[in-house]
Amino acid sequence: MARIKIDGVEKGYPEGTTWLEVAREHQGAYEEDILLVLVDRKLEELHKKVRDCDRLEFVTAKDKAGMLTYRRSLKFLLLKAFYETAGADRVKKLIVDFSLGNGYFVKPMLEGVLLTEALLEQVKAKMLAYVDQRLAITKRSMSTQKAIQLFHKHGMYDKERLFNYRRVSSVNLYEIGGFEDYFYGYMVPDAGYLKYFDLVLYQDGFVLLFPGADPKVVEPFMPKDKLFQVLKGSSDWGRRLKLADVGDLNDWIARGRASEMMLIEEALMEKRVGDIAAKIGVDRSKKFVMIAGPSSSGKTTFSHRLSIQLMAMGLNPHPIGVDDYYVNREDSPRDANGNYDYESLACIDLKQFNQDMTSLLAGERVQLPRYNFISGKREYKGDYLTLGSEDILVIEGIHGLNDRLSYALPQESKFKIYISALTSLNIDEHNRVPTTDGRLLRRIVRDARTRGKSAQETIRMWDSVRSGEENNIFPYQENVDVMFNSALVYELAVLKQYAEPLLFGIPKDSLEYVEAKRLLKFLDYFLGLSSEDVPKNSILREFIGGSCFRV
């Protein structure tokens, strides 16, 4: 008999009972399906047998872990249905390429069949049929060596490369209706949980759409052509250089080519920065370069590197950080949870910012502030600036694309740049490296180094940060002159060395431990890489330290 506490009430369950049976008993108290359970702060799938626990919690698609499980399971269902519908002999590859809006862009490589609306409708109908059948999703474990042999046999060379570097002795494989694959993370028990999705033909592939804030509502697809082109460019570049997934990256490191890889990646980034500078330079009416993007995108370093490129063209740029115009911490607004909402526009002293910028335009001498993130106060230390007729202001901050930030500045004089760390690397062809994970790891490392925050604190406030991005940044990303991808293909191998000790420091009984454990498992796929050869002007230096810029 297993003794289980739910909301402080203890109850016994016979041996052999599964969490699925317990979940069904309590499902009536939840609007959404229970997808996982938290057993004393440890995530477990519903097919597992019950065991003694002091605290059992139910996880639905309303929770982050639940939605990740829903998306992962739905992706598995799509793979099964697509191969079944198009014919396994006609599908060379089906690459889950990158996130796009509230979905995944999927790139099929087909022989003897065309990707059409009709084919997608057939795939969707097949998926819905599996949902109605409640087709079971099962898991089995095998030795890592046998898994590598199996992946090779089925032509899954991306997974074969990935597991050549795994130190674990066994691998969990999932199966649905005879279709078997490896996935990073948990699954739902059967296809009956996966009722809400859509498939939309787009560009040279299609988008698998998920539910959004409401787990039962799939919002219509809104094309984001500029974002797509940036993501596709990065993805295509990775495949050309055989740096498309973690297995590829580990190969480069293991073969002693890490320094060469860094040089190639940094050279490409410098070329892109130079191209943007050239575009700005040909239009001398642009006096304000407005740079914005979500948290930990590397906006500050990018603004400095762009300024250097502009100076190489004979212009005279001046980087200005919007963060330096934060109001004092005690005056900052708070979110619904009572935490400081640093992503809100109300955190910026808009009046002072616009007054300083217009004074600079008028040729006046202005003392610029610096925000002290440790003390939480804006400081003035004699940093004066006067603009001449040839000067350009390079203004960076998460609200840079929002005209409410710069309401006093002439619209026709602005050049807008959206920057984000848009990860082009896959774990393998069916498992994405989430862009948000890369940015979260960047922020964990930087916050610990520059702001005196623990990894637990950074994770705790991450949902608030993400909410702020959805409201204050993403709505403006398509209304820009240029998009810039700041993700470096090698960065997670470097960040691993810095982030792991911080994540291991999170208490196991804390709410943030579940996320810490997930990130630690994710980082375990990567071979570690020393930061010694990371250039001093690299965007990565903004987070790990050692930058030649004031960041």
C-alpha positions as CSV (number, residue, x, y, z in Angstrom):
1,M,0.0,0.0,0.0
2,A,1.4,3.4,-1.1
3,R,0.7,6.4,1.2
4,I,0.1,9.6,-0.8
5,K,-0.7,13.1,0.4
6,I,-2.7,15.4,-1.9
7,D,-3.4,18.9,-0.5
8,G,-2.3,17.6,2.9
9,V,-4.8,14.7,2.9
10,E,-3.3,11.2,3.0
11,K,-4.8,8.3,1.2
12,G,-3.6,4.7,0.5
13,Y,-3.4,3.1,-2.9
14,P,-2.8,-0.6,-3.6
15,E,0.5,-1.7,-5.2
16,G,0.4,-1.7,-8.9
17,T,-1.8,1.4,-9.1
18,T,-0.6,4.0,-11.7
19,W,-0.5,7.7,-11.4
20,L,-3.0,7.7,-14.4
21,E,-5.6,6.0,-12.2
22,V,-4.9,8.5,-9.4
23,A,-5.2,11.4,-11.9
24,R,-8.5,10.1,-13.3
25,E,-9.9,10.0,-9.7
26,H,-9.1,13.8,-9.3
27,Q,-9.6,14.9,-12.9
28,G,-13.0,16.4,-12.1
29,A,-11.3,19.2,-10.1
30,Y,-9.4,20.4,-13.2
31,E,-10.7,22.1,-16.4
32,E,-7.7,20.8,-18.4
33,D,-6.5,17.2,-18.7
34,I,-3.9,16.1,-16.1
35,L,-0.8,15.3,-18.2
36,L,1.9,14.6,-15.5
37,V,2.3,14.5,-11.8
38,L,4.8,16.1,-9.4
39,V,5.9,13.6,-6.8
40,D,7.7,15.4,-4.0
41,R,8.8,18.0,-6.6
42,K,9.9,15.4,-9.1
43,L,8.1,15.2,-12.5
44,E,6.8,11.7,-13.4
45,E,4.7,10.4,-16.3
46,L,1.3,9.0,-15.7
47,H,2.1,5.4,-16.6
48,K,4.5,5.1,-13.6
49,K,3.5,3.1,-10.6
50,V,2.5,5.0,-7.4
51,R,4.9,5.3,-4.5
52,D,4.9,6.9,-1.1
53,C,5.0,10.7,-1.3
54,D,4.4,13.6,1.1
55,R,3.2,15.9,-1.7
56,L,1.5,15.0,-4.9
57,E,0.6,17.7,-7.4
58,F,-1.1,17.4,-10.8
59,V,0.3,19.1,-13.9
60,T,-1.9,20.3,-16.8
61,A,-1.3,22.2,-20.0
62,K,-1.8,25.4,-18.0
63,D,1.7,24.6,-16.4
64,K,4.9,25.1,-18.4
65,A,6.0,21.4,-17.9
66,G,2.5,20.3,-19.0
67,M,2.5,22.4,-22.2
68,L,6.0,21.3,-23.1
69,T,4.8,17.7,-22.7
70,Y,1.7,18.5,-24.8
71,R,3.9,20.0,-27.6
72,R,6.4,17.2,-27.5
73,S,3.7,14.5,-27.7
74,L,1.8,16.3,-30.5
75,K,5.1,16.5,-32.5
76,F,5.4,12.7,-32.1
77,L,1.8,12.2,-33.2
78,L,2.6,14.4,-36.3
79,L,5.6,12.3,-37.2
80,K,3.7,9.1,-37.0
81,A,0.8,10.5,-39.1
82,F,3.0,12.1,-41.7
83,Y,5.1,9.0,-42.4
84,E,1.9,6.9,-42.5
85,T,0.2,9.3,-44.9
86,A,3.0,10.2,-47.2
87,G,4.6,6.8,-47.1
88,A,7.8,6.1,-45.1
89,D,9.7,5.2,-48.3
90,R,8.9,8.7,-49.7
91,V,9.9,10.7,-46.6
92,K,13.7,11.2,-46.7
93,K,13.5,13.5,-43.7
94,L,11.0,15.4,-41.6
95,I,12.9,18.2,-39.8
96,V,11.3,20.1,-37.0
97,D,13.3,23.1,-37.9
98,F,12.5,26.0,-35.5
99,S,9.8,27.7,-33.5
100,L,7.7,30.2,-35.4
101,G,5.0,32.0,-33.4
102,N,3.0,29.6,-31.5
103,G,4.1,26.6,-33.4
104,Y,7.0,24.7,-35.1
105,F,8.1,25.1,-38.7
106,V,8.5,21.7,-40.2
107,K,10.6,21.1,-43.3
108,P,9.8,17.8,-45.1
109,M,12.2,16.3,-47.7
110,L,10.1,14.2,-50.0
111,E,10.6,11.9,-53.0
112,G,7.7,11.1,-55.4
113,V,5.2,13.2,-53.5
114,L,4.5,16.9,-53.2
115,L,3.7,18.9,-50.1
116,T,0.2,20.3,-50.7
117,E,-2.8,21.5,-48.8
118,A,-4.5,18.2,-49.7
119,L,-1.6,16.2,-48.2
120,L,-1.6,18.2,-45.0
121,E,-5.4,17.8,-44.7
122,Q,-4.9,14.0,-44.9
123,V,-2.2,14.1,-42.3
124,K,-4.4,16.2,-40.0
125,A,-7.3,13.7,-40.5
126,K,-4.9,10.9,-39.6
127,M,-3.8,12.6,-36.5
128,L,-7.4,13.3,-35.4
129,A,-8.2,9.6,-36.1
130,Y,-5.4,8.6,-33.7
131,V,-6.8,11.1,-31.1
132,D,-10.2,9.4,-31.4
133,Q,-8.6,5.9,-31.1
134,R,-6.6,7.1,-28.1
135,L,-3.6,5.4,-29.6
136,A,-1.2,4.5,-26.8
137,I,2.2,6.1,-26.4
138,T,4.5,3.7,-24.6
139,K,8.1,3.9,-23.4
140,R,10.9,1.3,-23.3
141,S,14.5,1.4,-22.2
142,M,17.5,0.0,-23.9
143,S,21.3,0.3,-23.5
144,T,22.8,3.3,-25.1
145,Q,25.0,1.1,-27.4
146,K,22.0,-0.8,-28.7
147,A,20.1,2.5,-29.3
148,I,23.1,3.8,-31.3
149,Q,23.0,0.6,-33.4
150,L,19.2,1.0,-33.9
151,F,19.5,4.7,-34.9
152,H,22.2,3.7,-37.5
153,K,20.0,0.9,-38.9
154,H,17.1,3.3,-39.4
155,G,19.2,6.0,-40.9
156,M,18.8,8.3,-37.9
157,Y,22.4,9.5,-38.1
158,D,21.6,12.7,-36.2
159,K,20.6,10.6,-33.2
160,E,23.5,8.3,-33.7
161,R,25.9,11.2,-33.5
162,L,24.1,12.6,-30.5
163,F,24.4,9.4,-28.4
164,N,28.0,8.8,-29.3
165,Y,28.6,11.5,-26.7
166,R,26.1,10.4,-24.0
167,R,27.5,9.1,-20.8
168,V,24.3,7.5,-19.6
169,S,24.1,3.7,-19.8
170,S,20.5,3.5,-21.1
171,V,18.1,5.4,-23.4
172,N,14.3,5.7,-23.3
173,L,12.5,5.3,-26.6
174,Y,8.9,6.1,-27.2
175,E,6.5,4.2,-29.5
176,I,3.2,5.0,-31.0
177,G,1.4,2.6,-33.3
178,G,4.7,0.9,-34.3
179,F,6.5,4.2,-34.9
180,E,9.5,4.6,-32.5
181,D,11.7,7.6,-31.8
182,Y,13.8,9.3,-29.1
183,F,12.5,12.5,-27.4
184,Y,14.0,14.9,-24.9
185,G,11.4,15.0,-22.2
186,Y,8.1,13.4,-21.1
187,M,5.1,12.2,-23.0
188,V,1.3,11.9,-22.4
189,P,-0.1,8.4,-22.1
190,D,-2.0,8.3,-25.4
191,A,-3.1,10.4,-28.4
192,G,-6.5,11.2,-26.8
193,Y,-4.9,14.0,-24.9
194,L,-3.8,15.8,-28.1
195,K,-7.1,17.3,-29.3
196,Y,-6.0,20.8,-30.0
197,F,-3.7,21.6,-33.0
198,D,-3.6,22.7,-36.6
199,L,-1.4,22.3,-39.6
200,V,-0.8,25.3,-42.0
201,L,1.1,25.2,-45.3
202,Y,3.8,28.0,-45.2
203,Q,6.8,28.8,-47.4
204,D,8.6,25.6,-48.3
205,G,7.2,23.6,-45.4
206,F,4.3,23.8,-42.9
207,V,3.6,25.0,-39.3
208,L,2.4,22.7,-36.5
209,L,0.3,25.0,-34.4
210,F,-0.2,24.6,-30.7
211,P,-2.7,26.0,-28.2
212,G,-1.6,29.3,-26.6
213,A,-2.5,30.9,-23.3
214,D,-5.8,28.9,-23.4
215,P,-4.8,25.2,-23.7
216,K,-8.1,24.5,-25.6
217,V,-7.7,27.3,-28.2
218,V,-5.4,27.3,-31.2
219,E,-5.0,30.8,-32.5
220,P,-5.0,31.4,-36.3
221,F,-1.5,31.4,-37.8
222,M,-0.1,34.9,-38.3
223,P,2.8,34.8,-40.9
224,K,6.0,36.5,-39.7
225,D,8.0,36.6,-42.9
226,K,11.0,38.7,-41.7
227,L,11.4,36.4,-38.7
228,F,11.1,33.3,-40.9
229,Q,13.8,34.5,-43.3
230,V,16.2,35.1,-40.4
231,L,15.6,31.7,-38.9
232,K,15.8,29.9,-42.2
233,G,19.0,31.7,-43.0
234,S,20.6,30.5,-39.8
235,S,19.3,27.0,-40.1
236,D,20.5,26.7,-43.7
237,W,23.9,28.0,-42.7
238,G,24.2,25.4,-40.0
239,R,23.4,22.6,-42.4
240,R,25.9,23.8,-45.0
241,L,28.7,23.8,-42.4
242,K,27.5,20.5,-40.8
243,L,26.6,22.4,-37.6
244,A,22.9,21.7,-37.6
245,D,22.5,19.8,-34.3
246,V,24.2,19.0,-31.0
247,G,25.9,15.9,-32.4
248,D,27.5,18.1,-35.1
249,L,28.7,20.6,-32.6
250,N,30.2,17.9,-30.4
251,D,32.0,16.4,-33.4
252,W,33.7,19.8,-34.0
253,I,34.7,20.0,-30.4
254,A,35.9,16.4,-30.1
255,R,38.0,16.8,-33.3
256,G,39.8,19.8,-32.0
257,R,38.1,22.3,-34.3
258,A,36.4,24.4,-31.7
259,S,38.6,27.5,-32.2
260,E,38.1,27.3,-36.0
261,M,34.3,27.1,-35.4
262,M,34.4,30.1,-33.2
263,L,36.3,32.2,-35.7
264,I,33.9,31.2,-38.5
265,E,30.8,32.0,-36.4
266,E,32.2,35.3,-35.2
267,A,33.3,36.3,-38.7
268,L,29.8,35.7,-40.0
269,M,28.3,37.8,-37.2
270,E,30.8,40.6,-37.8
271,K,29.9,40.6,-41.5
272,R,26.2,40.8,-40.7
273,V,26.8,43.7,-38.3
274,G,28.9,45.4,-41.1
275,D,26.0,45.0,-43.6
276,I,23.6,46.7,-41.2
277,A,26.0,49.6,-40.7
278,A,26.3,50.0,-44.5
279,K,22.5,50.1,-44.8
280,I,22.3,52.8,-42.1
281,G,25.2,54.8,-43.6
282,V,23.6,55.3,-47.0
283,D,20.6,57.1,-45.5
284,R,22.0,60.1,-43.6
285,S,18.5,61.2,-42.5
286,K,18.6,58.5,-39.9
287,K,19.8,59.9,-36.6
288,F,18.4,57.4,-34.2
289,V,19.3,53.7,-34.4
290,M,16.6,52.0,-32.2
291,I,17.7,48.5,-31.1
292,A,15.3,46.2,-29.2
293,G,14.8,42.6,-28.5
294,P,13.8,40.2,-25.6
295,S,15.9,39.7,-22.5
296,S,19.5,38.4,-22.9
297,S,19.6,39.0,-26.7
298,G,23.0,40.8,-26.4
299,K,21.6,44.2,-27.3
300,T,24.3,46.1,-25.4
301,T,27.3,44.3,-27.1
302,F,25.5,44.5,-30.5
303,S,25.1,48.3,-30.1
304,H,28.8,48.7,-29.4
305,R,29.8,46.5,-32.3
306,L,27.5,48.3,-34.6
307,S,28.9,51.6,-33.4
308,I,32.4,50.5,-34.3
309,Q,31.3,49.5,-37.8
310,L,29.6,52.9,-38.2
311,M,32.8,54.6,-37.1
312,A,34.7,52.6,-39.7
313,M,32.4,54.3,-42.3
314,G,33.4,57.7,-41.0
315,L,30.3,58.3,-38.8
316,N,30.2,59.2,-35.2
317,P,27.8,57.0,-33.2
318,H,27.0,57.1,-29.5
319,P,25.6,54.0,-27.8
320,I,22.9,54.7,-25.2
321,G,21.3,52.0,-23.0
322,V,17.6,52.5,-22.2
323,D,18.2,50.4,-19.1
324,D,20.2,53.3,-17.7
325,Y,16.9,55.2,-17.5
326,Y,15.2,52.7,-15.2
327,V,13.4,54.4,-12.3
328,N,14.8,53.5,-8.9
329,R,13.9,50.0,-7.9
330,E,11.4,51.0,-5.1
331,D,9.5,53.1,-7.7
332,S,9.3,50.2,-10.2
333,P,5.8,48.7,-11.0
334,R,5.0,45.2,-9.9
335,D,3.4,42.3,-11.8
336,A,0.4,40.3,-10.7
337,N,2.5,38.1,-8.5
338,G,3.9,41.1,-6.6
339,N,7.4,40.9,-8.2
340,Y,9.1,43.9,-9.8
341,D,8.1,44.0,-13.5
342,Y,11.4,45.1,-15.0
343,E,10.0,44.4,-18.5
344,S,7.3,47.1,-18.2
345,L,7.6,50.4,-20.1
346,A,6.6,52.0,-16.8
347,C,10.0,51.0,-15.4
348,I,11.6,53.6,-17.8
349,D,11.7,57.3,-16.9
350,L,10.2,58.3,-20.2
351,K,10.1,62.0,-19.5
352,Q,13.8,62.2,-18.6
353,F,14.8,60.0,-21.6
354,N,13.0,62.1,-24.1
355,Q,14.2,65.3,-22.5
356,D,17.8,64.1,-22.7
357,M,17.5,62.9,-26.3
358,T,15.9,66.0,-27.6
359,S,18.5,68.1,-25.7
360,L,21.3,66.1,-27.4
361,L,19.6,66.7,-30.8
362,A,19.6,70.4,-30.1
363,G,23.4,70.3,-29.5
364,E,23.2,70.8,-25.8
365,R,25.6,69.1,-23.3
366,V,23.8,66.4,-21.3
367,Q,24.9,64.3,-18.4
368,L,23.9,60.7,-19.0
369,P,22.9,58.3,-16.2
370,R,24.1,54.8,-15.3
371,Y,21.8,52.3,-13.6
372,N,23.3,50.3,-10.7
373,F,21.6,47.0,-10.8
374,I,23.0,45.9,-7.4
375,S,21.8,49.0,-5.5
376,G,18.7,49.5,-7.7
377,K,19.4,53.2,-8.3
378,R,20.1,55.5,-11.2
379,E,23.5,57.2,-10.7
380,Y,25.2,60.2,-12.3
381,K,29.0,60.2,-12.4
382,G,30.0,62.9,-14.8
383,D,29.3,61.1,-18.1
384,Y,28.6,64.1,-20.4
385,L,27.8,64.0,-24.1
386,T,27.3,66.7,-26.8
387,L,26.3,65.8,-30.3
388,G,27.6,67.4,-33.5
389,S,25.9,67.4,-36.9
390,E,27.4,64.1,-38.0
391,D,26.6,62.2,-34.8
392,I,24.2,59.2,-34.6
393,L,22.6,57.9,-31.4
394,V,22.5,54.1,-31.1
395,I,19.8,53.5,-28.5
396,E,19.3,50.0,-27.2
397,G,16.7,48.5,-24.8
398,I,13.7,46.1,-24.8
399,H,11.3,48.9,-25.7
400,G,13.4,50.5,-28.5
401,L,10.8,49.6,-31.2
402,N,7.9,51.0,-29.2
403,D,7.3,54.6,-30.3
404,R,5.9,55.4,-26.9
405,L,9.5,55.2,-25.6
406,S,10.7,57.8,-28.0
407,Y,7.5,59.9,-28.4
408,A,9.5,63.2,-28.8
409,L,11.8,61.9,-31.5
410,P,11.1,62.4,-35.3
411,Q,9.7,59.2,-36.8
412,E,11.4,59.6,-40.1
413,S,14.8,59.8,-38.4
414,K,14.6,56.3,-36.8
415,F,16.2,53.1,-38.1
416,K,14.8,50.1,-36.2
417,I,16.6,46.9,-35.5
418,Y,15.1,43.8,-33.8
419,I,17.7,41.5,-32.2
420,S,17.1,38.1,-30.6
421,A,19.1,35.0,-29.8
422,L,17.2,32.8,-32.3
423,T,18.8,29.4,-31.8
424,S,19.4,27.6,-35.1
425,L,20.8,24.4,-33.4
426,N,18.7,21.3,-33.0
427,I,19.3,18.5,-30.4
428,D,18.5,16.3,-33.4
429,E,16.1,16.5,-36.3
430,H,13.0,16.0,-34.2
431,N,14.1,17.8,-31.0
432,R,14.4,21.5,-30.9
433,V,16.8,23.6,-28.8
434,P,14.2,26.2,-27.5
435,T,15.3,29.8,-28.1
436,T,14.0,30.7,-24.7
437,D,16.2,28.1,-23.0
438,G,19.3,29.7,-24.6
439,R,18.3,33.2,-23.4
440,L,17.4,31.9,-19.9
441,L,20.9,30.3,-19.6
442,R,22.5,33.5,-20.7
443,R,20.5,35.4,-18.1
444,I,21.3,33.0,-15.3
445,V,25.0,33.4,-15.9
446,R,24.9,37.2,-16.3
447,D,22.6,37.8,-13.4
448,A,24.9,35.8,-11.1
449,R,28.0,37.7,-12.3
450,T,26.7,41.3,-12.5
451,R,23.5,41.6,-10.5
452,G,24.2,39.3,-7.5
453,K,21.2,37.1,-8.3
454,S,21.0,33.3,-7.8
455,A,19.9,30.9,-10.5
456,Q,16.8,30.3,-8.4
457,E,15.9,34.0,-8.4
458,T,16.4,34.3,-12.1
459,I,14.2,31.3,-12.8
460,R,11.6,32.6,-10.4
461,M,11.2,35.8,-12.3
462,W,11.5,34.3,-15.8
463,D,7.8,33.9,-16.4
464,S,7.3,37.5,-15.6
465,V,10.1,38.4,-18.1
466,R,8.5,36.2,-20.8
467,S,5.1,37.8,-20.2
468,G,6.7,41.2,-20.6
469,E,8.2,40.2,-23.9
470,E,4.9,39.0,-25.2
471,N,3.3,42.3,-24.4
472,N,6.1,44.8,-25.0
473,I,8.5,43.4,-27.6
474,F,7.1,40.7,-29.9
475,P,4.2,42.8,-31.2
476,Y,6.8,45.2,-32.8
477,Q,9.2,42.7,-34.3
478,E,7.9,42.7,-37.9
479,N,7.8,46.5,-38.1
480,V,11.6,46.9,-38.3
481,D,14.2,47.8,-40.9
482,V,16.4,44.8,-40.0
483,M,16.3,41.7,-37.9
484,F,19.6,40.4,-36.3
485,N,20.1,36.9,-34.9
486,S,22.6,37.1,-32.0
487,A,22.7,33.3,-31.2
488,L,26.1,31.7,-31.5
489,V,26.1,28.0,-32.5
490,Y,28.8,27.2,-30.0
491,E,27.6,29.3,-27.0
492,L,25.7,26.6,-25.1
493,A,28.8,24.5,-24.9
494,V,30.5,27.4,-23.2
495,L,27.6,28.5,-21.1
496,K,27.4,24.9,-19.7
497,Q,30.6,25.5,-17.7
498,Y,29.1,28.6,-16.0
499,A,25.4,27.5,-15.7
500,E,25.7,24.0,-14.2
501,P,27.2,25.0,-10.8
502,L,24.5,27.7,-10.5
503,L,21.7,25.3,-11.3
504,F,23.1,22.6,-9.0
505,G,22.8,25.2,-6.2
506,I,19.0,25.3,-6.4
507,P,17.4,23.5,-3.4
508,K,15.6,20.3,-4.4
509,D,12.6,21.2,-2.3
510,S,12.1,24.5,-4.2
511,L,9.5,25.3,-6.9
512,E,12.4,26.2,-9.3
513,Y,14.1,22.9,-8.9
514,V,12.0,21.2,-11.6
515,E,13.1,23.8,-14.2
516,A,16.7,23.6,-13.0
517,K,16.7,19.8,-13.4
518,R,15.3,20.1,-16.9
519,L,18.0,22.6,-17.9
520,L,20.7,20.4,-16.4
521,K,19.5,17.4,-18.4
522,F,19.5,19.6,-21.5
523,L,23.1,20.8,-20.9
524,D,24.2,17.2,-20.5
525,Y,23.9,16.7,-24.3
526,F,26.7,19.2,-24.9
527,L,30.4,18.7,-24.6
528,G,31.8,21.5,-22.5
529,L,33.9,24.1,-24.2
530,S,36.4,26.5,-22.6
531,S,35.7,30.3,-22.9
532,E,39.4,31.0,-23.5
533,D,39.1,31.5,-27.2
534,V,35.9,33.5,-27.1
535,P,36.8,36.9,-28.7
536,K,36.7,39.9,-26.3
537,N,34.1,41.6,-28.5
538,S,31.8,38.5,-28.7
539,I,28.2,38.9,-27.7
540,L,28.7,35.9,-25.5
541,R,31.2,38.0,-23.4
542,E,28.3,40.1,-22.3
543,F,27.1,37.2,-20.2
544,I,30.2,35.3,-19.2
545,G,32.4,38.3,-18.6
546,G,35.7,39.5,-20.1
547,S,34.2,41.8,-22.7
548,C,36.2,44.7,-24.2
549,F,33.0,46.8,-23.9
550,R,31.3,48.3,-20.9
551,V,28.5,45.8,-20.6
